[in-house]
Amino acid sequence: MQRTSTRNRFTKETRITATITLEGSGDADVTTGIGFFDHMLTLFAVHGFFDLKLEAVGDLEVDAHHTVEDVGLVLGDALDDALGDRAGICRYGHAVVPMDDALAEVTVDLSRRPFLVYRLPTLPPGGSVLDSGLAKEFFRALAVKGGMNLHITVPYGENEHHVLEAVFKALARALGAAVSLNSRIHGPLSSKGAL
């Protein structure tokens, strides 16, 4: 069984199409117009073993906010759709990933009760359009549309690029574990019988 979904969002601010395959090989084809964001989404696919095709055209002449947030909405929507009724998934995932000076810890619960906890150190500006503040908007949109409880903690890190790279890699690994199927799980993994 291959769980895959394609979702779109077309507004006056952005035009986005995303296809995610959960049983992938880490193949990524990402174009958002924001080079560092493309890099982060590519390594997200690689380290989560997702196949991801994503094209976004946004009003970057205004700023990057609409594009980054809307990509989170579309990717979260595609993830939710690919998961279907969430029967048989492990539901939880956790990963700790170092990147040079930074250490990121990400925990995911695919509970359909969206929530974001985002704790990063105060960082000097890294010079990228996608900074830690704007990345938070992506993670919030992803959590809401993806129906996930998402906790992101970076206890230390000095370089914003390294911090965000560690976070995206840890998210990929945690989400990869959470979406994986376990033959011992029948239906949704919940004592209530539903998520």
ROPA-572770 format. One line per field, with one value per atom (N, C-alpha, C): residue in one letter; residue number from 0; x, y, z. Coordinates in steps of 0.001 Angstrom, whole numbers. Layout:
<recs>
aa = c(a, ...)
i = c(NUM, ...)
x = c(X, ...)
y = c(Y, ...)
z = c(Z, ...)
</recs>
This chain:
<recs>
aa = c(m, m, m, q, q, q, r, r, r, t, t, t, s, s, s, t, t, t, r, r, r, n, n, n, r, r, r, f, f, f, t, t, t, k, k, k, e, e, e, t, t, t, r, r, r, i, i, i, t, t, t, a, a, a, t, t, t, i, i, i, t, t, t, l, l, l, e, e, e, g, g, g, s, s, s, g, g, g, d, d, d, a, a, a, d, d, d, v, v, v, t, t, t, t, t, t, g, g, g, i, i, i, g, g, g, f, f, f, f, f, f, d, d, d, h, h, h, m, m, m, l, l, l, t, t, t, l, l, l, f, f, f, a, a, a, v, v, v, h, h, h, g, g, g, f, f, f, f, f, f, d, d, d, l, l, l, k, k, k, l, l, l, e, e, e, a, a, a, v, v, v, g, g, g, d, d, d, l, l, l, e, e, e, v, v, v, d, d, d, a, a, a, h, h, h, h, h, h, t, t, t, v, v, v, e, e, e, d, d, d, v, v, v, g, g, g, l, l, l, v, v, v, l, l, l, g, g, g, d, d, d, a, a, a, l, l, l, d, d, d, d, d, d, a, a, a, l, l, l, g, g, g, d, d, d, r, r, r, a, a, a, g, g, g, i, i, i, c, c, c, r, r, r, y, y, y, g, g, g, h, h, h, a, a, a, v, v, v, v, v, v, p, p, p, m, m, m, d, d, d, d, d, d, a, a, a, l, l, l, a, a, a, e, e, e, v, v, v, t, t, t, v, v, v, d, d, d, l, l, l, s, s, s, r, r, r, r, r, r, p, p, p, f, f, f, l, l, l, v, v, v, y, y, y, r, r, r, l, l, l, p, p, p, t, t, t, l, l, l, p, p, p, p, p, p, g, g, g, g, g, g, s, s, s, v, v, v, l, l, l, d, d, d, s, s, s, g, g, g, l, l, l, a, a, a, k, k, k, e, e, e, f, f, f, f, f, f, r, r, r, a, a, a, l, l, l, a, a, a, v, v, v, k, k, k, g, g, g, g, g, g, m, m, m, n, n, n, l, l, l, h, h, h, i, i, i, t, t, t, v, v, v, p, p, p, y, y, y, g, g, g, e, e, e, n, n, n, e, e, e, h, h, h, h, h, h, v, v, v, l, l, l, e, e, e, a, a, a, v, v, v, f, f, f, k, k, k, a, a, a, l, l, l, a, a, a, r, r, r, a, a, a, l, l, l, g, g, g, a, a, a, a, a, a, v, v, v, s, s, s, l, l, l, n, n, n, s, s, s, r, r, r, i, i, i, h, h, h, g, g, g, p, p, p, l, l, l, s, s, s, s, s, s, k, k, k, g, g, g, a, a, a, l, l, l)
i = c(0, 0, 0, 1, 1, 1, 2, 2, 2, 3, 3, 3, 4, 4, 4, 5, 5, 5, 6, 6, 6, 7, 7, 7, 8, 8, 8, 9, 9, 9, 10, 10, 10, 11, 11, 11, 12, 12, 12, 13, 13, 13, 14, 14, 14, 15, 15, 15, 16, 16, 16, 17, 17, 17, 18, 18, 18, 19, 19, 19, 20, 20, 20, 21, 21, 21, 22, 22, 22, 23, 23, 23, 24, 24, 24, 25, 25, 25, 26, 26, 26, 27, 27, 27, 28, 28, 28, 29, 29, 29, 30, 30, 30, 31, 31, 31, 32, 32, 32, 33, 33, 33, 34, 34, 34, 35, 35, 35, 36, 36, 36, 37, 37, 37, 38, 38, 38, 39, 39, 39, 40, 40, 40, 41, 41, 41, 42, 42, 42, 43, 43, 43, 44, 44, 44, 45, 45, 45, 46, 46, 46, 47, 47, 47, 48, 48, 48, 49, 49, 49, 50, 50, 50, 51, 51, 51, 52, 52, 52, 53, 53, 53, 54, 54, 54, 55, 55, 55, 56, 56, 56, 57, 57, 57, 58, 58, 58, 59, 59, 59, 60, 60, 60, 61, 61, 61, 62, 62, 62, 63, 63, 63, 64, 64, 64, 65, 65, 65, 66, 66, 66, 67, 67, 67, 68, 68, 68, 69, 69, 69, 70, 70, 70, 71, 71, 71, 72, 72, 72, 73, 73, 73, 74, 74, 74, 75, 75, 75, 76, 76, 76, 77, 77, 77, 78, 78, 78, 79, 79, 79, 80, 80, 80, 81, 81, 81, 82, 82, 82, 83, 83, 83, 84, 84, 84, 85, 85, 85, 86, 86, 86, 87, 87, 87, 88, 88, 88, 89, 89, 89, 90, 90, 90, 91, 91, 91, 92, 92, 92, 93, 93, 93, 94, 94, 94, 95, 95, 95, 96, 96, 96, 97, 97, 97, 98, 98, 98, 99, 99, 99, 100, 100, 100, 101, 101, 101, 102, 102, 102, 103, 103, 103, 104, 104, 104, 105, 105, 105, 106, 106, 106, 107, 107, 107, 108, 108, 108, 109, 109, 109, 110, 110, 110, 111, 111, 111, 112, 112, 112, 113, 113, 113, 114, 114, 114, 115, 115, 115, 116, 116, 116, 117, 117, 117, 118, 118, 118, 119, 119, 119, 120, 120, 120, 121, 121, 121, 122, 122, 122, 123, 123, 123, 124, 124, 124, 125, 125, 125, 126, 126, 126, 127, 127, 127, 128, 128, 128, 129, 129, 129, 130, 130, 130, 131, 131, 131, 132, 132, 132, 133, 133, 133, 134, 134, 134, 135, 135, 135, 136, 136, 136, 137, 137, 137, 138, 138, 138, 139, 139, 139, 140, 140, 140, 141, 141, 141, 142, 142, 142, 143, 143, 143, 144, 144, 144, 145, 145, 145, 146, 146, 146, 147, 147, 147, 148, 148, 148, 149, 149, 149, 150, 150, 150, 151, 151, 151, 152, 152, 152, 153, 153, 153, 154, 154, 154, 155, 155, 155, 156, 156, 156, 157, 157, 157, 158, 158, 158, 159, 159, 159, 160, 160, 160, 161, 161, 161, 162, 162, 162, 163, 163, 163, 164, 164, 164, 165, 165, 165, 166, 166, 166, 167, 167, 167, 168, 168, 168, 169, 169, 169, 170, 170, 170, 171, 171, 171, 172, 172, 172, 173, 173, 173, 174, 174, 174, 175, 175, 175, 176, 176, 176, 177, 177, 177, 178, 178, 178, 179, 179, 179, 180, 180, 180, 181, 181, 181, 182, 182, 182, 183, 183, 183, 184, 184, 184, 185, 185, 185, 186, 186, 186, 187, 187, 187, 188, 188, 188, 189, 189, 189, 190, 190, 190, 191, 191, 191, 192, 192, 192, 193, 193, 193, 194, 194, 194)
x = c(841, 0, 879, 573, 1315, 372, 717, -119, 431, -380, 54, -1111, -813, -1863, -1305, -2151, -1835, -2849, -2366, -3250, -2783, -3748, -3489, -4025, -3474, -4021, -3741, -4814, -4693, -5409, -4648, -5218, -4619, -4990, -4400, -2948, -2531, -1170, -253, -801, 27, -702, 97, -395, 530, -21, 820, 191, 1033, 647, 1701, 1239, 2154, 1656, 2579, 2306, 3291, 2769, 3631, 3274, 4303, 4153, 4882, 4140, 4720, 5709, 5448, 6376, 7301, 8110, 8981, 10422, 11291, 12720, 13513, 12786, 13463, 13682, 12934, 13050, 12307, 12994, 12391, 12554, 11479, 11474, 10707, 11437, 10835, 11253, 10269, 10536, 9558, 10074, 9227, 9628, 10771, 11289, 12126, 12229, 13029, 14067, 15294, 16330, 16534, 16637, 16877, 15679, 14470, 13261, 13237, 13621, 13731, 14692, 15812, 16821, 16250, 15514, 14943, 13875, 13033, 11991, 12593, 13678, 14359, 14954, 15636, 16219, 15140, 13997, 12845, 12407, 12313, 11926, 12984, 14243, 15335, 15390, 15342, 15520, 14247, 13094, 11857, 11513, 12305, 12027, 10644, 10304, 9085, 9472, 8590, 8746, 7905, 8511, 7838, 8042, 6929, 6958, 6145, 6763, 6091, 6508, 5503, 5756, 4916, 5581, 4894, 5328, 4342, 4585, 3835, 4571, 3947, 4352, 3730, 4000, 5260, 6383, 7659, 8086, 7478, 7774, 7208, 6215, 5677, 6574, 6631, 7577, 7384, 8097, 8044, 6974, 6322, 5402, 4274, 3592, 2455, 2877, 4010, 4485, 4826, 5597, 6043, 4855, 3964, 2811, 1897, 1636, 723, 1302, 2618, 3241, 2979, 3059, 2732, 1296, 379, -1034, -1249, -652, -851, -173, 1047, 1761, 1050, 542, -214, -1488, -2166, -3393, -3099, -2004, -1622, -1247, -542, -170, -1415, -2344, -3579, -4342, -4434, -5152, -4445, -3113, -2352, -2504, -2696, -2855, -4235, -5197, -6539, -7139, -7635, -8254, -7214, -5937, -4812, -4773, -5504, -5493, -4120, -3614, -2367, -1093, -1199, 29, 555, 1858, 2480, 2051, 1662, 1086, 2113, 3035, 4032, 5391, 6141, 7510, 8349, 9612, 10523, 11900, 12592, 13950, 14766, 16030, 17001, 18103, 18373, 19336, 20317, 21620, 22613, 22949, 23323, 23864, 24917, 26153, 27270, 27005, 26796, 26626, 25223, 24282, 22874, 22397, 21449, 20788, 19287, 18555, 17102, 16413, 15325, 14504, 13073, 12512, 11149, 10340, 9148, 8222, 6890, 6322, 5085, 4063, 2826, 1694, 647, 345, -637, -2043, -2428, -3639, -4880, -4708, -5778, -6166, -5308, -5484, -4284, -4378, -3213, -2757, -1445, -839, 630, 1187, 2611, 3266, 4337, 5249, 6560, 7089, 8252, 9209, 10269, 11229, 12624, 13079, 14400, 15185, 16502, 17299, 17186, 17475, 17538, 18761, 18522, 19592, 19847, 21102, 21359, 20821, 20404, 19870, 20870, 20343, 21216, 21363, 20564, 20675, 19792, 19045, 18155, 16750, 16038, 14635, 13836, 14152, 13490, 14262, 13804, 14440, 13624, 14060, 13387, 11962, 11695, 10343, 9401, 9854, 9015, 8857, 9901, 9799, 8699, 8531, 7469, 6103, 5878, 4600, 4388, 5456, 5354, 4972, 5662, 5400, 3994, 3520, 2164, 1130, 1293, 359, 391, 1584, 1726, 1024, 1209, 592, -928, -1451, -2910, -3541, -3034, -3637, -3304, -2144, -1751, -2346, -3028, -3645, -2637, -1580, -512, -217, 129, 680, 2183, 2775, 4163, 4955, 5953, 6818, 8223, 8714, 10046, 10847, 11951, 12804, 14245, 14887, 16322, 16981, 17609, 18190, 19394, 20104, 21235, 21551, 22181, 22584, 22942, 23941, 24426, 24165, 24095, 23954, 22534, 21815, 20408, 20221, 21104, 21036, 21131, 22092, 22276, 21079, 20544, 19379, 18207, 17890, 16741, 16972, 18184, 18466, 18282, 18748, 18552, 17065, 16289, 14850, 14151, 14410, 13751, 14133, 15388, 15809, 15146, 15091, 14454, 12965, 12323, 10907, 10710, 11559, 11448, 11544, 12518, 12726, 11577, 11119, 10009, 8722, 8453, 7242, 7312, 8493, 8665, 8313, 8706, 8362, 6871, 6281, 4866, 3930, 4269, 3391, 3598, 4651, 4935, 3837, 3647, 2603, 3164, 2325, 2692, 1569, 1912, 891, 147, 691, 4, -1085, -1088, -2079, -3265, -4432, -5653, -6524, -6798, -7533, -6614, -7165, -6351, -5790, -4555, -3902, -4434, -5559, -6189, -7101, -7074, -7953, -9417, -9657, -11018, -11567, -10653, -11072, -11130, -10786, -10801, -9855, -9330, -8494, -9315)
y = c(-1188, 0, 1241, 2167, 3413, 4548, 5265, 6379, 7664, 8267, 9476, 10432, 11711, 12707, 13936, 14566, 15849, 16870, 18018, 19098, 20417, 21329, 22630, 23747, 24930, 26152, 27272, 27866, 28957, 30180, 31210, 32455, 33623, 34836, 36023, 36215, 35502, 35644, 34500, 33294, 32128, 31142, 30349, 29207, 28044, 27051, 25973, 24617, 23699, 22306, 21443, 20495, 19596, 18166, 17256, 15827, 15166, 14415, 13683, 12207, 11383, 9935, 9504, 8890, 8547, 7391, 6428, 5316, 5659, 6648, 7098, 6686, 7310, 7034, 8299, 9390, 10663, 11495, 11200, 11939, 13273, 14366, 15696, 16529, 17212, 18180, 19380, 20355, 21470, 22797, 23648, 24998, 25955, 26857, 27856, 29289, 29463, 30814, 31314, 30502, 30856, 29745, 30026, 28994, 28211, 28889, 28198, 27333, 27796, 27018, 25755, 25884, 24715, 23698, 24181, 23321, 22592, 23310, 22710, 21665, 21960, 21006, 19783, 19982, 18860, 17925, 18480, 17598, 16983, 17660, 17068, 15786, 15844, 14663, 13564, 13942, 12971, 12247, 12982, 12376, 11714, 12023, 11349, 10192, 10029, 9029, 9245, 10529, 10895, 11266, 10988, 11577, 12841, 13948, 15241, 16008, 16367, 17272, 18482, 19636, 20849, 22029, 22729, 23949, 25068, 26148, 27310, 28571, 29365, 30696, 31665, 32568, 33496, 34927, 35819, 37250, 37635, 37106, 37354, 38813, 39561, 40996, 41719, 41123, 41670, 41220, 39918, 39266, 37762, 36994, 35533, 34912, 35690, 35140, 34322, 34877, 34176, 32825, 32824, 31592, 30543, 30916, 29956, 29398, 30263, 29798, 28924, 29342, 28588, 27240, 27150, 25849, 24925, 25453, 24654, 24173, 25040, 24652, 23536, 23680, 22693, 21371, 21439, 20217, 19486, 20237, 19624, 18974, 19629, 19079, 17792, 17780, 16581, 15442, 15770, 14757, 14145, 14992, 14522, 13597, 13990, 13181, 11852, 11874, 10642, 9663, 10176, 9319, 8667, 9190, 8615, 8594, 7415, 7325, 7088, 7052, 6891, 5517, 4581, 3215, 2592, 1951, 1206, 2004, 3347, 4142, 4113, 4283, 4313, 5545, 6583, 7801, 8737, 8205, 9022, 8897, 9985, 9960, 10963, 10632, 11497, 11376, 12492, 12466, 13596, 13322, 14327, 14340, 15508, 15620, 16760, 16481, 17548, 18116, 19357, 19981, 20977, 20551, 21363, 21888, 23191, 23804, 23627, 23142, 23108, 21682, 21573, 20292, 20543, 19773, 19934, 18657, 18830, 17724, 17981, 17011, 17144, 15918, 16167, 15109, 15371, 14316, 14421, 13428, 13876, 12996, 13306, 12330, 12524, 12271, 13073, 12892, 13547, 14343, 15193, 16294, 16550, 17676, 18590, 19520, 20331, 21237, 21287, 22206, 22326, 23513, 23731, 24302, 23652, 24214, 24440, 25663, 26047, 26819, 26160, 26783, 26736, 27898, 28045, 29082, 28993, 30032, 31344, 32429, 33721, 33705, 33979, 33858, 35181, 35447, 36606, 36311, 37339, 37119, 36346, 35353, 34523, 35028, 36007, 36570, 35908, 34881, 34206, 34800, 34749, 35179, 34309, 33009, 32080, 32080, 32893, 32930, 32098, 32037, 31176, 31638, 32931, 33443, 33042, 33162, 32779, 31256, 30533, 29067, 28631, 29366, 29038, 29073, 30016, 30097, 28865, 28366, 27134, 25963, 25820, 24685, 24756, 25952, 26094, 25673, 26142, 25790, 24286, 23696, 22260, 21474, 21903, 21203, 21298, 22480, 22672, 21826, 21940, 21215, 19718, 19379, 17987, 17252, 17980, 17358, 16757, 17515, 16977, 17864, 17222, 17882, 17875, 19048, 19173, 19975, 19339, 20007, 20098, 21323, 21588, 22323, 21717, 22319, 22291, 23440, 23526, 24089, 23232, 23716, 24631, 24431, 25316, 25306, 26377, 26559, 28011, 28262, 29625, 30141, 29234, 29611, 29283, 30297, 30106, 29060, 29031, 28023, 26623, 26425, 25113, 24731, 25705, 25446, 24976, 25705, 25340, 24038, 23797, 22537, 21359, 21495, 20437, 20209, 21295, 21178, 20450, 20838, 20195, 18715, 18387, 16981, 16188, 16771, 16077, 15899, 16909, 16786, 15638, 15559, 14505, 13126, 12954, 11639, 11301, 12290, 12051, 11743, 12507, 12285, 10955, 10610, 9324, 8167, 8289, 7246, 7248, 8419, 8530, 7997, 8196, 7752, 6282, 5670, 4283, 3353, 2286, 1317, 194, -298, -1404, -2439, -3653, -4686, -5058, -4714, -5019, -4004, -2877, -1831, -2023, -2247, -2414, -1183, -443, 807, 1888, 3017, 4099, 3691, 4106, 3799, 4749, 4351, 5165, 4279, 4504, 3742, 4124, 5269, 5711, 5006, 4428, 3783, 4725, 5977, 6973, 8106, 8759, 9947, 11175)
z = c(0, 0, 0, -869, -916, -551, 512, 957, 352, -494, -1195, -1338, -1473, -1659, -2359, -3142, -3777, -3318, -2893, -2457, -3072, -3256, -3877, -3001, -3209, -2619, -3612, -4108, -5067, -4499, -4164, -3649, -4432, -4061, -4689, -4257, -3201, -2680, -3097, -3230, -3542, -4440, -5159, -5940, -5596, -4909, -4378, -4701, -5145, -5334, -4646, -3830, -3134, -3236, -3503, -3491, -2546, -1579, -650, -696, -699, -598, 660, 1581, 2877, 2773, 1878, 1662, 510, 686, -388, -164, -937, -835, -520, -265, 6, -1233, -2275, -3530, -3398, -3679, -3521, -4779, -5137, -6233, -5709, -5171, -4430, -5038, -5312, -5807, -5144, -4308, -3649, -3985, -4619, -4845, -3679, -2616, -1433, -1277, -1681, -1758, -473, 644, 1913, 2307, 2021, 2297, 1434, 156, -721, -119, 380, 999, 2215, 3061, 4266, 3914, 2945, 2549, 1864, 1144, 502, 1545, 2530, 3545, 4435, 4580, 5267, 4549, 3225, 2441, 2557, 2421, 2457, 3798, 4888, 6213, 6748, 6157, 6542, 5617, 4533, 3505, 2892, 2697, 1987, 556, -397, -1717, -1710, -2109, -2037, -3325, -3939, -5095, -4699, -4700, -4239, -5097, -5606, -6370, -5780, -5433, -4859, -5589, -5967, -6527, -5640, -5006, -4074, -4331, -3592, -3738, -2963, -3408, -2727, -2822, -3751, -3817, -2593, -1935, -680, 464, 682, 1584, 1455, 2261, 2146, 3024, 3861, 4852, 4241, 3231, 2633, 2044, 1357, 730, 1778, 2791, 3802, 4586, 5034, 5803, 4947, 3719, 2859, 2449, 2300, 2050, 3241, 4451, 5632, 5619, 5208, 5125, 4113, 2935, 1870, 2220, 2734, 3089, 4231, 5206, 6295, 5795, 4871, 4286, 3520, 2754, 1998, 2946, 4015, 5002, 5642, 6047, 6671, 5727, 4464, 3484, 3239, 3147, 2909, 4072, 5276, 6455, 6527, 5786, 5785, 7181, 7605, 8936, 10035, 9670, 10599, 11253, 10700, 11234, 11028, 12067, 11982, 12130, 12220, 12332, 13772, 13893, 15223, 16016, 15338, 15898, 16533, 17279, 17970, 17294, 17344, 16861, 17623, 17782, 18531, 17906, 17768, 17231, 17828, 18026, 18453, 17408, 16847, 15751, 16034, 15971, 16069, 14694, 14671, 13456, 13915, 13893, 14364, 15780, 15943, 17265, 17845, 17042, 17446, 17699, 18620, 18897, 18899, 18105, 18018, 18460, 19198, 19660, 19186, 18488, 17965, 18361, 18886, 19252, 18567, 17983, 17203, 17745, 17850, 18118, 17049, 16209, 15139, 15680, 16640, 17447, 16872, 15838, 15305, 16301, 17282, 18212, 18028, 17069, 16711, 17844, 18014, 18970, 18611, 18781, 18521, 19763, 20193, 21193, 20458, 20537, 19730, 20620, 21049, 21959, 21351, 20924, 20339, 21130, 21114, 21768, 20997, 21662, 20983, 20077, 18810, 17822, 17128, 16789, 15934, 14542, 13808, 12464, 11602, 10887, 10057, 8642, 8262, 6925, 5890, 6279, 5339, 5431, 4327, 4322, 5286, 5313, 6229, 7539, 8489, 9802, 10780, 12023, 13001, 13287, 13216, 13429, 12305, 11078, 9938, 9872, 10239, 10274, 11240, 12329, 13288, 12623, 11710, 10994, 10120, 9514, 8724, 9623, 10747, 11641, 12240, 12553, 13091, 12046, 10817, 9741, 9470, 9468, 9250, 10351, 11597, 12731, 12677, 12373, 12342, 11242, 10022, 8903, 8928, 9495, 9573, 10760, 11643, 12806, 13756, 14023, 14879, 16064, 17142, 18308, 18076, 17936, 17508, 18526, 19112, 20090, 19510, 19396, 18855, 19927, 20328, 21354, 20879, 20962, 20674, 21941, 22755, 24000, 23797, 22681, 22404, 20920, 20490, 19106, 18899, 18083, 17875, 16470, 15513, 14116, 13661, 13172, 12818, 11722, 10759, 9699, 10308, 11193, 11817, 12680, 13411, 14255, 13406, 12356, 11528, 10780, 10337, 9658, 10613, 11839, 12836, 13104, 13168, 13429, 12282, 11051, 9912, 9809, 10091, 10054, 11174, 12373, 13498, 13248, 12679, 12326, 11343, 10340, 9333, 9973, 10837, 11470, 12416, 13191, 14122, 13364, 12308, 11524, 10779, 10276, 9612, 10539, 11802, 12786, 13088, 13219, 13590, 12515, 11239, 10149, 9802, 10335, 9973, 10482, 9757, 10072, 10940, 11851, 12728, 12639, 12256, 12037, 13317, 14478, 15741, 16074, 15351, 15618, 14680, 15246, 14461, 14695, 13649, 13796, 14329, 14734, 15299, 16663, 16948, 18219, 19291, 19896, 20921, 21774, 23091, 23973, 23743, 23074, 22754, 21516, 20731, 19496, 18311, 18536, 17450, 17802, 16772, 16978, 16656)
</recs>
